């Protein structure tokens, strides 16, 4: 309803796309799941095209890309671009989201690089994560890998 009243607002469209993605994830019908995933991506791409410097939109889109099955959608490279944008934005202004979110983005960027078989970039981003994070969860996760 909010999007219908404000179709020109990129943030509202971004949240609509994210909501449609959640509906896709929770569907029991594979056709509905796929159709909703495509609709979600269309909304998020459109929203970001209208406000590409909006960190909230880039975060929403990155995690939709990241969470879709790689075997069907092959979006790790696109997710990695949004994650890199967010890392740069955070390093310029660390008030845009919590530090813990920054750490998670670094970890997830490494996962994207793993999916793309770029071990050199995986190592580089996770070394950075281990330097900046005080959360023992990442040390534990990365020692296992």
C-alpha positions as CSV (number, residue, x, y, z in Angstrom):
1,X,0.0,0.0,0.0
2,X,2.8,2.4,0.9
3,X,4.5,1.8,-2.5
4,X,1.2,2.4,-4.3
5,X,0.9,5.8,-2.6
6,X,4.7,6.6,-3.1
7,X,5.9,4.8,-6.2
8,X,8.6,7.4,-6.8
9,X,10.3,6.8,-3.4
10,X,13.4,4.5,-4.0
11,X,13.6,3.4,-0.3
12,X,10.0,2.4,-0.2
13,X,10.5,0.4,-3.4
14,X,13.6,-1.2,-2.0
15,X,11.8,-2.4,1.1
16,X,9.0,-3.7,-1.2
17,X,11.5,-5.7,-3.1
18,X,13.0,-7.0,0.1
19,X,9.5,-8.0,1.3
20,X,8.8,-9.8,-2.0
21,X,12.1,-11.7,-1.6
22,X,11.0,-12.8,1.9
23,X,7.7,-14.0,0.4
24,X,9.7,-15.9,-2.2
25,X,11.9,-17.5,0.4
26,X,8.9,-18.7,2.4
27,X,6.9,-20.1,-0.5
28,X,6.2,-23.8,-0.9
29,X,5.6,-23.5,-4.6
30,X,8.8,-23.3,-6.6
31,X,7.2,-21.3,-9.5
32,X,5.9,-18.7,-7.0
33,X,9.3,-18.7,-5.3
34,X,11.2,-18.1,-8.6
35,X,8.6,-15.5,-9.8
36,X,8.8,-13.5,-6.5
37,X,12.6,-13.6,-6.5
38,X,12.6,-12.1,-10.0
39,X,10.1,-9.4,-9.0
40,X,12.1,-8.7,-5.8
41,X,15.3,-8.2,-7.9
42,X,13.5,-6.0,-10.4
43,X,12.3,-3.7,-7.6
44,X,15.6,-3.6,-5.9
45,X,17.5,-2.9,-9.1
46,X,15.1,-0.1,-10.0
47,X,15.4,1.4,-6.6
48,X,19.2,1.3,-6.6
49,X,19.3,2.7,-10.1
50,X,17.4,5.8,-8.8
51,X,19.5,6.2,-5.6
52,X,22.7,4.3,-6.0
53,X,24.5,6.0,-3.1
54,X,21.8,4.9,-0.6
55,X,23.5,2.4,1.7
56,X,20.2,1.0,3.0
57,X,19.2,0.1,-0.6
58,X,22.6,-1.4,-1.4
59,X,22.4,-3.5,1.8
60,X,19.0,-4.8,1.0
61,X,20.0,-5.7,-2.6
62,X,23.3,-7.2,-1.5
63,X,21.6,-9.6,0.8
64,X,18.9,-10.6,-1.6
65,X,21.6,-11.4,-4.2
66,X,23.7,-13.2,-1.5
67,X,20.8,-15.3,-0.3
68,X,19.4,-16.5,-3.6
69,X,20.7,-20.0,-4.6
70,X,23.9,-19.6,-6.5
71,X,23.2,-22.6,-8.6
72,X,20.1,-20.9,-10.1
73,X,20.9,-17.2,-10.0
74,X,24.7,-16.8,-10.1
75,X,24.6,-13.5,-8.2
76,X,27.7,-13.7,-6.0
77,X,29.6,-11.3,-8.2
78,X,26.7,-8.7,-8.0
79,X,26.5,-9.2,-4.2
80,X,30.2,-8.7,-3.9
81,X,30.0,-5.3,-5.7
82,X,27.3,-4.1,-3.3
83,X,29.3,-5.4,-0.3
84,X,32.4,-3.6,-1.6
85,X,30.4,-0.4,-2.0
86,X,29.1,-0.8,1.6
87,X,32.6,-1.5,3.0
88,X,33.9,1.7,1.4
89,X,30.9,3.7,2.6
90,X,31.4,2.4,6.1
91,X,35.1,3.1,6.1
92,X,34.3,6.7,5.1
93,X,31.4,7.1,7.6
94,X,31.1,4.4,10.3
95,X,27.8,5.8,11.5
96,X,25.9,4.4,8.5
97,X,25.4,1.0,10.3
98,X,26.7,-0.8,13.3
99,X,30.3,-2.1,13.4
100,X,28.9,-5.6,13.7
101,X,27.1,-5.2,10.4
102,X,30.5,-4.1,8.8
103,X,32.1,-7.3,10.2
104,X,29.3,-9.5,8.8
105,X,29.6,-7.8,5.4
106,X,33.3,-8.5,5.4
107,X,32.6,-12.2,6.2
108,X,29.9,-12.4,3.6
109,X,32.1,-10.8,0.9
110,X,34.6,-13.6,1.6
111,X,31.8,-16.1,1.1
112,X,31.0,-14.5,-2.3
113,X,34.6,-14.8,-3.3
114,X,34.6,-18.4,-2.2
115,X,31.6,-19.0,-4.5
116,X,33.5,-17.4,-7.3
117,X,36.6,-19.5,-6.6
118,X,38.8,-16.4,-6.0
119,X,40.9,-17.7,-3.1
120,X,43.3,-14.8,-3.2
121,X,40.4,-12.3,-2.5
122,X,38.9,-14.6,0.1
123,X,42.2,-14.6,2.0
124,X,42.6,-10.9,1.7
125,X,39.1,-9.9,2.9
126,X,39.1,-12.4,5.8
127,X,42.5,-11.3,7.0
128,X,41.1,-7.8,7.1
129,X,38.1,-9.1,9.0
130,X,40.3,-10.8,11.6
131,X,42.2,-7.5,12.1
132,X,39.2,-5.3,12.6
133,X,36.7,-7.6,14.4
134,X,36.7,-8.3,18.1
135,X,34.0,-10.9,17.8
136,X,35.4,-14.4,18.5
137,X,32.7,-15.9,16.3
138,X,34.7,-14.9,13.2
139,X,38.0,-16.2,14.5
140,X,36.2,-19.5,15.2
141,X,34.5,-19.6,11.8
142,X,37.7,-18.7,9.9
143,X,39.9,-21.1,11.8
144,X,37.6,-23.9,10.7
145,X,37.9,-22.9,7.0
